[in-house]
Amino acid sequence: LTGVASDARLAVNFIGYKTQTVEVGGRTSFNIVLVEEATAVDEVVVVGYGQVKKSDLTGSVASVKAEKLTDIPANSIDGLLQGRVAGVQITNSGRAGQDPEIRIRGTNSINGYKPLYIVDGLFNDNINFLNPEDIESMEVLKDPSSLAIFGVRGANGVIIVTTKRAKMGQTVVNVNQSVGVKHVGHRMSLTNGPQFKELYNEQLSNMGGDPFDYTYYQANTDWQDAIFQNAMISQTTASIMGANEKSNFYLGVGYTYEQGSIVGEEMQKVTVNFSDEYKMKDWLKFGVQMNGAYMLPADAKNVTGAIHAAPISPIYDDATGGYYKLPSFQSSQISNPMIDIEEFAAHNKAQNYRFAGNVYGEINFLPELKFRAAFSIDYLSNNSRLFTPVKYEYDPDLGTINARSDRESLSQTKSNTLNAQQDYILTYAKTFADKHDLTLMAGLTTNFTNYEELTGG
């Protein structure tokens, strides 16, 4: 300690031990004994029908809190989990508004791979009606011991979503705006026009056939360039929350606009989240939770035609402006890919409405004993219309524009799904001698589902 002032302080610390601070006082040597520090992990994690301290968990549960969920902009709840939870594989197709594919530790059952979602106690098949800004935390239950209470419905894992609540004494207003761009960076590596001719000529020669006549097919078309676009994503959200000794409320609204990676695709969505909890007595409280969404889904196209179409065919005929017919060796199987992308754009219209909410009451008979009753409903209405007009293509052999079919079609579908749920839960929780925790729970849950569909064409 040469050169250290006599009135300086020396701090010694090490992981797992308390920091010791001593006065130098002109001394050059010290005997310091570090004391172990027992750190209590008090973070609470939602599991099944209750909550436990994270330090008490024995099952595999991953928790992602609000500050982690909102540090990057995302237009879907599922997308927020990407790369954040070990053992959870999330694949996004890039289509506007489409739910990502989530697999928790692979495909675990013959019923598919989709996990069970639980939003504030209500069972759901997906959570696209929620706004990412309204989420307080997400827990992923991954192993049999942590999700056993849900039985067969939890075979593919469970994702528990808790929406935001205000903190005591706070009135907070939040406004968020994000804008982004989607780009398809890794495309399939395909042959260009000259390469295709070379390979096709070799194939015909090996088969003993005559060479193909390329007179009308001298193009070098990159069909992937033609169908893909740099897509824009924007999201605007606003919320207000407040809490006092008697009441705790939250109101959030959001608007999302997203273009697809394929030309012509776009999706719009409006979401509303409202919750209010009122404490009538110290032992009695009631609450309501409502989530609503209105969505205009994208008329989603696919890339199959662009992958299969020969690059020697032009997109349009210069003289007539018509869509160029593909070469004879594939024209009977597929048509010009840009017909579906441009001519049939927005021919599949849809409107989706969704409402999910619950009302609940909670009674504390004793400080350790409480009873909770909740009544939940999830209503989804889908309306869609598909119009398929006649396809017209320019045939270079005939020099005319001809129809591929002799009729057009129109179909309309309306479907409604209703989920109703009741929960009655009695919980006893007590701590003994500040060392031992005992939690006992008994409950009954009923779930009713009704689905109806009407289709005409």
KOLVEXPA-105684 format. One record per residue (C-alpha): z, x negated, y negated. Coordinates in nm, 4 decimals, m for minus. Each point is the difference from the previous one (the first is absolute). Last residue first. Layout:
N
+----------+----------+----------+
:        z :        x :        y :
+----------+----------+----------+
:        Z :        X :        Y :
...
+----------+----------+----------+
//
This chain:
457
+----------+----------+----------+
:        z :        x :        y :
+----------+----------+----------+
:  m5.2728 :   6.9454 :   2.0762 :
:   0.3474 :   0.1480 :   0.0091 :
:   0.3426 :  m0.1440 :   0.0755 :
:   0.3466 :   0.1520 :  m0.0195 :
:   0.3074 :  m0.2016 :   0.0998 :
:   0.3642 :   0.0736 :   0.0706 :
:   0.2954 :  m0.2267 :   0.0741 :
:   0.3676 :   0.0962 :   0.0319 :
:   0.2824 :  m0.2454 :   0.0642 :
:   0.3723 :   0.0698 :   0.0408 :
:   0.2677 :  m0.2701 :   0.0160 :
:   0.3659 :   0.0463 :   0.0904 :
:   0.2712 :  m0.2603 :  m0.0563 :
:   0.3591 :   0.0218 :   0.1228 :
:   0.2778 :  m0.2449 :  m0.0704 :
:   0.2943 :  m0.2094 :   0.1093 :
:   0.1022 :  m0.3283 :  m0.1593 :
:   0.2859 :  m0.2446 :   0.0540 :
:   0.0475 :  m0.3121 :  m0.2092 :
:   0.2829 :  m0.2502 :   0.0495 :
:   0.0377 :  m0.3137 :  m0.2090 :
:   0.2561 :  m0.2731 :   0.0693 :
:   0.1253 :  m0.2697 :  m0.2349 :
:   0.1425 :   0.1642 :  m0.3124 :
:   0.3038 :   0.1022 :   0.2095 :
:  m0.2029 :   0.2895 :   0.1450 :
:  m0.3155 :   0.1285 :  m0.1694 :
:  m0.0987 :   0.3612 :   0.0631 :
:  m0.3227 :   0.1972 :   0.0359 :
:  m0.0290 :   0.3511 :   0.1479 :
:  m0.3380 :   0.1703 :  m0.0354 :
:  m0.1090 :   0.3587 :   0.0691 :
:  m0.3747 :   0.0636 :  m0.0309 :
:  m0.1954 :   0.3266 :  m0.0116 :
:  m0.3726 :  m0.0553 :  m0.0584 :
:  m0.2695 :   0.2670 :  m0.0220 :
:  m0.3753 :  m0.0641 :  m0.0084 :
:  m0.3177 :   0.1892 :  m0.0887 :
:  m0.3478 :  m0.1488 :   0.0356 :
:  m0.2993 :   0.2041 :  m0.1141 :
:  m0.3618 :  m0.1091 :   0.0360 :
:  m0.2926 :   0.1841 :  m0.1567 :
:  m0.3699 :  m0.0522 :   0.0667 :
:  m0.3156 :   0.1084 :  m0.1809 :
:  m0.3454 :  m0.1097 :   0.1115 :
:  m0.3465 :   0.0652 :  m0.1433 :
:  m0.3362 :  m0.0955 :   0.1461 :
:  m0.3510 :  m0.0250 :  m0.1461 :
:  m0.3198 :  m0.1126 :   0.1673 :
:  m0.3539 :  m0.0945 :  m0.0953 :
:  m0.3128 :   0.0610 :   0.2077 :
:  m0.3282 :  m0.1521 :   0.1176 :
:   0.1054 :  m0.3607 :   0.0600 :
:  m0.1304 :  m0.3494 :  m0.0838 :
:  m0.2058 :   0.1318 :  m0.2928 :
:  m0.3106 :  m0.1861 :  m0.1134 :
:  m0.1059 :  m0.1974 :  m0.3087 :
:  m0.3608 :  m0.1158 :   0.0346 :
:  m0.1968 :  m0.3266 :   0.0361 :
:  m0.0610 :   0.0690 :   0.3689 :
:   0.0928 :  m0.3463 :   0.1322 :
:   0.2351 :  m0.0588 :  m0.2955 :
:   0.2146 :   0.3050 :   0.0890 :
:   0.2193 :   0.0868 :  m0.3006 :
:   0.3167 :   0.1756 :   0.1088 :
:   0.1478 :   0.3478 :  m0.0542 :
:   0.3305 :   0.1154 :   0.1461 :
:   0.0720 :   0.3734 :   0.0010 :
:   0.3317 :   0.0970 :  m0.1538 :
:   0.3414 :  m0.0325 :   0.1638 :
:   0.2770 :   0.1890 :  m0.1810 :
:   0.3609 :  m0.0440 :   0.1118 :
:   0.2836 :   0.2051 :  m0.1502 :
:   0.3709 :  m0.0758 :   0.0276 :
:   0.3319 :   0.1725 :  m0.0656 :
:   0.3256 :  m0.1501 :   0.1257 :
:   0.3403 :   0.1662 :  m0.0526 :
:   0.3248 :  m0.1773 :   0.0885 :
:   0.3500 :   0.1495 :  m0.0069 :
:   0.3156 :  m0.2006 :   0.0832 :
:   0.3287 :   0.1903 :  m0.0044 :
:   0.3622 :  m0.1077 :   0.0228 :
:   0.3394 :   0.1676 :   0.0391 :
:   0.3037 :  m0.2277 :  m0.0095 :
:   0.3630 :   0.0401 :   0.1071 :
:   0.2554 :  m0.2792 :  m0.0376 :
:   0.3583 :  m0.0111 :   0.1244 :
:   0.2518 :  m0.2668 :  m0.0984 :
:   0.3075 :  m0.1623 :   0.1513 :
:   0.1625 :  m0.3244 :  m0.1181 :
:   0.1213 :   0.1117 :  m0.3438 :
:   0.0743 :   0.3371 :   0.1594 :
:  m0.1917 :   0.3298 :   0.0063 :
:  m0.2774 :  m0.1590 :  m0.2054 :
:  m0.2752 :   0.2624 :  m0.0286 :
:  m0.3695 :  m0.0772 :  m0.0540 :
:  m0.2823 :   0.2366 :  m0.0876 :
:  m0.3728 :  m0.0412 :   0.0329 :
:  m0.3342 :   0.1220 :  m0.1307 :
:  m0.3220 :  m0.1570 :   0.1190 :
:  m0.3473 :  m0.0988 :  m0.1059 :
:  m0.3586 :  m0.0659 :   0.0974 :
:  m0.3016 :   0.1518 :  m0.1723 :
:  m0.3586 :  m0.1011 :   0.0687 :
:  m0.3373 :   0.1061 :  m0.1347 :
:  m0.3322 :  m0.1470 :   0.1106 :
:  m0.3399 :   0.0679 :  m0.1533 :
:  m0.3222 :  m0.1108 :   0.1686 :
:  m0.3689 :  m0.0443 :  m0.0725 :
:  m0.2470 :  m0.1606 :   0.2394 :
:  m0.3315 :  m0.0095 :  m0.1847 :
:   0.1541 :  m0.2469 :  m0.2462 :
:  m0.2773 :  m0.2551 :   0.0654 :
:  m0.2724 :   0.1291 :   0.2340 :
:  m0.2918 :  m0.1475 :  m0.1924 :
:   0.1771 :  m0.3245 :  m0.0904 :
:   0.1972 :  m0.1336 :   0.2985 :
:  m0.1473 :   0.2242 :   0.2704 :
:  m0.3563 :  m0.0703 :  m0.1143 :
:   0.0868 :  m0.3663 :  m0.0608 :
:   0.0268 :  m0.0669 :   0.3727 :
:  m0.3759 :   0.0713 :   0.0607 :
:  m0.0010 :   0.1984 :   0.3227 :
:   0.1288 :  m0.0855 :   0.3449 :
:  m0.1055 :   0.0493 :   0.3619 :
:  m0.3637 :   0.1093 :  m0.0316 :
:  m0.0589 :  m0.2534 :  m0.2772 :
:   0.1044 :  m0.2915 :   0.2223 :
:  m0.3140 :  m0.1534 :   0.1555 :
:  m0.2183 :   0.1933 :  m0.2470 :
:   0.1180 :  m0.1989 :  m0.3003 :
:   0.2364 :   0.1766 :  m0.2459 :
:  m0.1402 :   0.2658 :  m0.2344 :
:   0.0194 :  m0.0872 :  m0.3682 :
:   0.1964 :   0.2372 :  m0.2229 :
:  m0.2357 :   0.1496 :  m0.2552 :
:  m0.0763 :  m0.1534 :  m0.3393 :
:  m0.3649 :   0.1062 :   0.0405 :
:  m0.1781 :  m0.3231 :  m0.0913 :
:   0.2691 :  m0.2624 :   0.0551 :
:   0.1204 :   0.1424 :   0.3321 :
:   0.3766 :  m0.0390 :   0.0198 :
:   0.2495 :  m0.1974 :   0.2112 :
:  m0.2525 :  m0.2539 :   0.1298 :
:  m0.0112 :  m0.0688 :   0.3762 :
:   0.0049 :  m0.3568 :   0.1333 :
:   0.3833 :  m0.0058 :   0.0074 :
:   0.0067 :   0.2224 :   0.3112 :
:   0.2680 :   0.2706 :  m0.0189 :
:   0.2857 :  m0.0383 :   0.2493 :
:   0.2750 :  m0.1372 :  m0.2244 :
:  m0.0899 :   0.2247 :  m0.2953 :
:  m0.0099 :   0.3050 :   0.2262 :
:   0.3453 :  m0.0719 :   0.1408 :
:   0.1651 :  m0.0543 :  m0.3384 :
:   0.1685 :   0.3381 :  m0.0273 :
:   0.0285 :   0.2743 :  m0.2617 :
:   0.3102 :   0.1740 :  m0.1351 :
:  m0.0357 :   0.2967 :  m0.2339 :
:   0.3246 :  m0.0935 :  m0.1699 :
:   0.3004 :   0.2287 :   0.0046 :
:   0.0914 :   0.2232 :  m0.2972 :
:   0.3777 :   0.0113 :   0.0260 :
:   0.2802 :   0.2173 :  m0.1347 :
:   0.3523 :  m0.1123 :   0.0882 :
:   0.3499 :   0.1475 :  m0.0131 :
:   0.3428 :  m0.1355 :   0.0852 :
:   0.3174 :   0.2050 :  m0.0417 :
:   0.3687 :  m0.0845 :   0.0602 :
:   0.2900 :   0.2391 :  m0.0625 :
:   0.3729 :  m0.0630 :   0.0031 :
:   0.3407 :   0.1550 :   0.0483 :
:   0.3500 :  m0.1466 :  m0.0225 :
:   0.3526 :   0.0854 :   0.1209 :
:   0.3143 :  m0.2115 :   0.0456 :
:   0.0415 :  m0.1323 :  m0.3531 :
:  m0.1141 :   0.3402 :  m0.1194 :
:  m0.3289 :   0.1439 :  m0.1248 :
:  m0.1879 :  m0.3284 :   0.0351 :
:  m0.3651 :   0.0570 :  m0.0861 :
:  m0.2931 :  m0.1943 :   0.1437 :
:  m0.3498 :   0.0203 :  m0.1454 :
:  m0.3313 :  m0.1307 :   0.1296 :
:  m0.3581 :   0.0186 :  m0.1232 :
:  m0.3085 :  m0.1931 :   0.1116 :
:  m0.3498 :   0.0869 :  m0.1215 :
:  m0.3276 :  m0.1559 :   0.1166 :
:  m0.3591 :   0.0188 :  m0.1251 :
:  m0.2815 :  m0.1552 :   0.2054 :
:  m0.3624 :  m0.0944 :  m0.0609 :
:  m0.2416 :  m0.1657 :   0.2442 :
:  m0.3408 :  m0.1588 :  m0.0454 :
:  m0.2890 :  m0.1003 :   0.2269 :
:  m0.3485 :  m0.0224 :  m0.1507 :
:  m0.0769 :  m0.3624 :   0.0881 :
:   0.2073 :  m0.1324 :   0.2901 :
:   0.3205 :  m0.1963 :  m0.0712 :
:   0.1616 :   0.3252 :  m0.1017 :
:   0.1054 :   0.0910 :  m0.3507 :
:   0.3600 :   0.0856 :  m0.0738 :
:   0.1676 :   0.2166 :  m0.2605 :
:   0.3735 :   0.0635 :   0.0222 :
:   0.2136 :   0.2240 :  m0.2202 :
:   0.3800 :   0.0087 :   0.0154 :
:   0.2966 :   0.2174 :  m0.0885 :
:   0.3730 :  m0.0690 :   0.0397 :
:   0.3077 :   0.2114 :  m0.0613 :
:   0.3506 :  m0.1048 :   0.1071 :
:   0.3354 :   0.1769 :  m0.0325 :
:   0.3683 :  m0.0727 :   0.0635 :
:   0.2606 :   0.2510 :  m0.1115 :
:   0.3766 :   0.0399 :  m0.0258 :
:   0.1446 :  m0.3394 :  m0.0953 :
:  m0.3150 :  m0.1024 :  m0.1845 :
:  m0.3503 :  m0.1021 :   0.1033 :
:  m0.3449 :  m0.0383 :  m0.1509 :
:  m0.3558 :  m0.0681 :   0.1049 :
:  m0.3381 :   0.0099 :  m0.1714 :
:  m0.3286 :  m0.1035 :   0.1548 :
:  m0.3555 :  m0.0928 :  m0.0927 :
:  m0.2851 :  m0.1301 :   0.2124 :
:  m0.3589 :  m0.1094 :  m0.0660 :
:  m0.2156 :  m0.1570 :   0.2689 :
:  m0.3443 :  m0.1557 :  m0.0183 :
:  m0.2284 :  m0.1395 :   0.2685 :
:  m0.3562 :  m0.1178 :  m0.0639 :
:  m0.2544 :  m0.0863 :   0.2690 :
:  m0.2323 :  m0.2993 :   0.0034 :
:  m0.2872 :   0.1576 :   0.1902 :
:  m0.1446 :  m0.0005 :   0.3506 :
:  m0.3049 :   0.1975 :   0.1173 :
:  m0.2892 :  m0.2160 :  m0.1236 :
:   0.1648 :  m0.3371 :   0.0509 :
:   0.0671 :   0.1022 :   0.3590 :
:  m0.3647 :   0.0987 :   0.0419 :
:  m0.1186 :  m0.3490 :  m0.0900 :
:  m0.3740 :   0.0623 :  m0.0187 :
:  m0.2664 :  m0.2666 :   0.0438 :
:  m0.3179 :   0.2080 :  m0.0154 :
:  m0.3345 :  m0.0620 :   0.1711 :
:  m0.0087 :   0.3214 :   0.2026 :
:  m0.3267 :   0.1832 :  m0.0707 :
:  m0.2275 :  m0.2616 :   0.1574 :
:   0.2639 :  m0.1106 :   0.2545 :
:  m0.2063 :   0.1006 :   0.3053 :
:   0.2110 :  m0.0846 :   0.3042 :
:  m0.1408 :  m0.2519 :   0.2461 :
:  m0.1237 :   0.1417 :   0.3340 :
:   0.2313 :   0.0078 :   0.2990 :
:   0.0644 :  m0.2475 :   0.2795 :
:   0.3780 :   0.0514 :  m0.0109 :
:   0.0539 :  m0.3650 :  m0.0981 :
:  m0.2581 :   0.0393 :  m0.2768 :
:   0.1635 :   0.3167 :  m0.1321 :
:   0.3384 :  m0.1732 :  m0.0121 :
:  m0.1391 :  m0.3118 :  m0.1673 :
:  m0.1720 :   0.2143 :  m0.2632 :
:   0.3291 :   0.1813 :  m0.0621 :
:   0.1818 :  m0.3314 :  m0.0509 :
:  m0.2528 :  m0.1357 :  m0.2484 :
:  m0.0359 :   0.3289 :  m0.1876 :
:   0.3785 :   0.0305 :  m0.0332 :
:   0.0283 :  m0.3520 :  m0.1389 :
:  m0.2681 :   0.0715 :  m0.2610 :
:   0.1757 :   0.3207 :  m0.1191 :
:   0.3621 :  m0.1185 :  m0.0007 :
:   0.2154 :  m0.0205 :   0.3115 :
:   0.3562 :   0.1288 :  m0.0055 :
:   0.3434 :  m0.1465 :  m0.0831 :
:   0.2383 :   0.2942 :  m0.0191 :
:   0.1804 :   0.0168 :  m0.3322 :
:   0.3186 :  m0.1726 :  m0.1131 :
:   0.0713 :   0.0550 :  m0.3686 :
:  m0.0199 :   0.3753 :  m0.0340 :
:   0.1360 :   0.0370 :  m0.3532 :
:   0.2603 :   0.2387 :  m0.1360 :
:   0.0899 :  m0.0103 :  m0.3706 :
:   0.3299 :   0.0812 :  m0.1688 :
:   0.1651 :   0.2005 :  m0.2772 :
:   0.3710 :   0.0725 :  m0.0343 :
:   0.1964 :   0.2225 :  m0.2379 :
:   0.3719 :   0.0641 :   0.0138 :
:   0.2321 :   0.2207 :  m0.2088 :
:   0.3727 :   0.0116 :   0.0668 :
:   0.2702 :   0.2061 :  m0.1740 :
:   0.3657 :  m0.0591 :   0.0864 :
:   0.3084 :   0.2077 :  m0.0694 :
:   0.2937 :  m0.1763 :   0.1599 :
:   0.3666 :   0.0936 :   0.0294 :
:   0.0028 :  m0.0171 :   0.3800 :
:  m0.3166 :  m0.1399 :   0.1544 :
:  m0.3010 :   0.2302 :   0.0385 :
:  m0.1504 :   0.0734 :   0.3393 :
:  m0.3210 :  m0.1341 :   0.1489 :
:  m0.1619 :   0.1059 :   0.3252 :
:   0.1129 :  m0.1167 :   0.3431 :
:  m0.2694 :  m0.0635 :   0.2600 :
:   0.0768 :  m0.0573 :   0.3685 :
:  m0.2788 :  m0.1548 :   0.2074 :
:   0.0469 :   0.0568 :   0.3730 :
:  m0.1506 :  m0.1823 :   0.2956 :
:  m0.2713 :   0.0949 :   0.2469 :
:   0.2352 :   0.1794 :   0.2412 :
:   0.1800 :   0.1784 :  m0.2823 :
:  m0.1242 :   0.3468 :   0.0876 :
:   0.1044 :  m0.0613 :   0.3606 :
:   0.3689 :  m0.0078 :  m0.0897 :
:   0.1038 :  m0.0086 :  m0.3649 :
:   0.3516 :  m0.1270 :   0.0741 :
:  m0.1459 :  m0.2988 :   0.1855 :
:  m0.1392 :  m0.1529 :  m0.3194 :
:   0.2319 :  m0.2981 :  m0.0467 :
:   0.0653 :  m0.0725 :   0.3682 :
:  m0.3654 :   0.0366 :   0.0989 :
:  m0.1294 :  m0.2615 :  m0.2469 :
:  m0.1877 :   0.0139 :  m0.3299 :
:   0.1770 :   0.2145 :  m0.2574 :
:  m0.1735 :  m0.0702 :  m0.3319 :
:   0.2090 :   0.0825 :  m0.3066 :
:  m0.1566 :   0.0801 :  m0.3365 :
:   0.1828 :   0.0045 :  m0.3328 :
:   0.0141 :   0.1672 :  m0.3415 :
:  m0.3500 :   0.1480 :  m0.0030 :
:  m0.1219 :   0.2035 :  m0.2993 :
:  m0.2260 :  m0.2771 :  m0.1350 :
:  m0.2000 :   0.0007 :   0.3246 :
:  m0.0954 :   0.3669 :  m0.0599 :
:   0.0309 :   0.2204 :   0.3066 :
:  m0.2566 :   0.2446 :   0.1409 :
:  m0.1566 :  m0.2725 :   0.2165 :
:   0.3147 :  m0.0045 :   0.2128 :
:  m0.1310 :   0.0672 :   0.3490 :
:   0.0990 :   0.1973 :   0.3119 :
:   0.3242 :   0.1191 :  m0.1571 :
:   0.3587 :   0.0739 :   0.1125 :
:   0.2315 :   0.0999 :  m0.2882 :
:   0.3272 :  m0.1913 :  m0.0533 :
:  m0.0752 :  m0.1398 :  m0.3461 :
:  m0.3499 :  m0.0908 :   0.1212 :
:  m0.0111 :  m0.0775 :   0.3725 :
:  m0.3236 :  m0.1478 :   0.1298 :
:  m0.0678 :  m0.0310 :   0.3741 :
:  m0.2256 :  m0.2867 :   0.0966 :
:  m0.3685 :   0.0308 :   0.0970 :
:  m0.1030 :  m0.1943 :   0.3113 :
:  m0.1386 :   0.2504 :   0.2445 :
:   0.1769 :   0.2561 :   0.2190 :
:  m0.0325 :  m0.2226 :   0.3085 :
:   0.2776 :  m0.2138 :  m0.1461 :
:   0.0843 :  m0.3383 :  m0.1525 :
:  m0.3114 :  m0.1216 :  m0.1773 :
:   0.0928 :  m0.3241 :  m0.1712 :
:   0.3350 :  m0.1084 :  m0.1402 :
:  m0.0114 :   0.2648 :  m0.2728 :
:  m0.3647 :   0.0922 :  m0.0508 :
:  m0.1107 :   0.1423 :  m0.3341 :
:  m0.3598 :   0.1013 :  m0.0783 :
:  m0.0433 :   0.0451 :  m0.3741 :
:  m0.0344 :   0.3530 :  m0.1376 :
:  m0.3337 :   0.0655 :  m0.1697 :
:  m0.0010 :   0.0576 :  m0.3749 :
:  m0.3183 :  m0.1942 :  m0.0700 :
:  m0.1300 :  m0.1735 :   0.3093 :
:   0.1073 :  m0.3625 :   0.0203 :
:   0.0707 :   0.0209 :   0.3731 :
:   0.3601 :  m0.1144 :  m0.0390 :
:   0.1747 :  m0.1535 :   0.3006 :
:   0.3788 :  m0.0292 :   0.0182 :
:   0.1760 :  m0.1879 :   0.2809 :
:   0.3788 :   0.0198 :   0.0035 :
:   0.1812 :  m0.2608 :   0.2116 :
:   0.1470 :  m0.1782 :  m0.2998 :
:   0.0231 :   0.2136 :  m0.3137 :
:  m0.1364 :  m0.0991 :  m0.3408 :
:  m0.3645 :  m0.0926 :   0.0647 :
:  m0.1260 :   0.3514 :  m0.0691 :
:   0.2913 :   0.2339 :  m0.0713 :
:  m0.1273 :   0.1070 :  m0.3432 :
:  m0.3286 :   0.1118 :   0.1546 :
:   0.1858 :   0.2724 :   0.1872 :
:   0.1228 :   0.1524 :  m0.3249 :
:  m0.3492 :   0.0232 :  m0.1446 :
:  m0.1600 :  m0.0915 :  m0.3332 :
:   0.1529 :  m0.3435 :  m0.0241 :
:   0.1055 :  m0.2122 :  m0.2962 :
:   0.2245 :  m0.2967 :   0.0871 :
:   0.3681 :  m0.0430 :  m0.0856 :
:   0.0547 :   0.3687 :   0.0738 :
:   0.0963 :  m0.0047 :   0.3663 :
:   0.2144 :  m0.3118 :  m0.0213 :
:   0.2116 :   0.1391 :  m0.2855 :
:   0.0260 :   0.3304 :   0.1849 :
:   0.1518 :  m0.1427 :   0.3184 :
:  m0.1604 :  m0.0906 :   0.3336 :
:   0.2224 :   0.0263 :   0.3075 :
:  m0.0863 :  m0.1198 :   0.3502 :
:   0.1971 :   0.1386 :   0.2941 :
:   0.0194 :  m0.1588 :   0.3450 :
:   0.3193 :   0.1310 :   0.1584 :
:   0.3488 :  m0.1568 :  m0.0150 :
:   0.0861 :   0.0979 :  m0.3543 :
:   0.3512 :  m0.0489 :  m0.1358 :
:  m0.0977 :  m0.2570 :  m0.2651 :
:  m0.2575 :   0.2429 :  m0.1401 :
:   0.2749 :   0.2458 :  m0.0722 :
:  m0.0798 :   0.3400 :   0.1438 :
:  m0.1640 :   0.3196 :  m0.1243 :
:  m0.0653 :   0.3367 :   0.1592 :
:  m0.2358 :   0.2245 :   0.1942 :
:  m0.2041 :  m0.2732 :   0.1657 :
:   0.0581 :  m0.3245 :  m0.1843 :
:   0.0164 :  m0.0528 :  m0.3765 :
:   0.1192 :  m0.3490 :  m0.0945 :
:   0.2931 :  m0.0838 :  m0.2292 :
:   0.0477 :  m0.3510 :  m0.1337 :
:   0.3684 :  m0.0924 :   0.0193 :
:  m0.0345 :  m0.3465 :   0.1530 :
:   0.3453 :  m0.1538 :  m0.0314 :
:   0.0063 :  m0.3715 :  m0.0747 :
:   0.2783 :  m0.2039 :   0.1614 :
:   0.0272 :  m0.3224 :  m0.1967 :
:   0.1369 :  m0.3048 :   0.1801 :
:   0.2184 :  m0.2290 :  m0.2107 :
:  m0.1212 :  m0.3427 :  m0.1126 :
:   0.2464 :  m0.2898 :  m0.0031 :
:  m0.0382 :  m0.2541 :  m0.2794 :
:   0.1543 :  m0.3504 :  m0.0082 :
:  m0.1223 :  m0.1716 :  m0.3170 :
:  m0.0872 :  m0.3493 :  m0.1190 :
:  m0.0832 :  m0.1458 :  m0.3433 :
:   0.2615 :   0.1741 :  m0.2085 :
:  m0.0226 :   0.0179 :  m0.3798 :
:   0.1154 :   0.3612 :  m0.0148 :
:  m0.2854 :   0.1233 :   0.2203 :
:   0.1258 :   0.3604 :   0.0005 :
:  m0.0713 :   0.1855 :   0.3231 :
:  m0.2200 :   0.2967 :   0.0977 :
:  m0.0283 :   0.1168 :   0.3617 :
:  m0.2822 :   0.2384 :   0.1027 :
:   0.0865 :   0.2175 :   0.2985 :
:  m0.1641 :  m0.0872 :   0.3303 :
:  m0.2865 :   0.1511 :   0.2031 :
:  m0.2688 :  m0.2124 :  m0.1628 :
:   0.1567 :  m0.2964 :  m0.1780 :
:   0.1600 :  m0.0488 :  m0.3395 :
:   0.1691 :  m0.2699 :  m0.2075 :
:   0.0451 :   0.0418 :  m0.3763 :
:   0.1291 :  m0.2962 :  m0.2067 :
:   0.1307 :   0.0625 :  m0.3484 :
:  m0.0223 :  m0.2454 :  m0.2901 :
:   0.2918 :  m0.1011 :  m0.2253 :
:  m0.0107 :  m0.3669 :   0.1068 :
:  m0.3703 :  m0.0280 :  m0.0795 :
:  m0.2190 :  m0.1207 :   0.2880 :
:  m0.1443 :  m0.3501 :  m0.0419 :
:   0.0976 :  m0.1189 :   0.3477 :
:   0.0684 :   0.2888 :   0.2332 :
+----------+----------+----------+
//
